[in-house]
Amino acid sequence: MTDTRLALNGLLDDLQTEMESLNLWEGLPPEPAAFESATPFFADTMAFTQWLQWVFIARFRAILAENHPLPAQCDVAPLAEETLRDLPEETDRLVDLLREFDDHF
């Protein structure tokens, strides 16, 4: 595994840990129909934190595990900053981790 892929894998672990510490990590996935959304970030069927856990983190784990090509860019931090600011939890660290993730692309 390349240095970039190792770093991304570590950041995915850090994202999960941070979400768990904020009680934003869910034990059960959304209903299967929620994954059929054609809307960016599944905004019509999932909360952003659900999308982050069940789509973003899950898909990147699969990409890394199966050594698939990485996307050309990743710009999820700005949306996270906008979306998470209204949560009662302190999400600055989560946004910082996503910004660090984005910086690898």
Secondary structure as GFF3:
##gff-version 3
##sequence-region A 1 105
A	DSSP	alpha_helix	3	21	.	.	.	ID=ss1
A	DSSP	three_ten_helix	32	36	.	.	.	ID=ss2
A	DSSP	three_ten_helix	40	42	.	.	.	ID=ss3
A	DSSP	alpha_helix	48	51	.	.	.	ID=ss4
A	DSSP	pi_helix	52	57	.	.	.	ID=ss5
A	DSSP	alpha_helix	58	65	.	.	.	ID=ss6
A	DSSP	alpha_helix	77	84	.	.	.	ID=ss7
A	DSSP	alpha_helix	92	102	.	.	.	ID=ss8
###
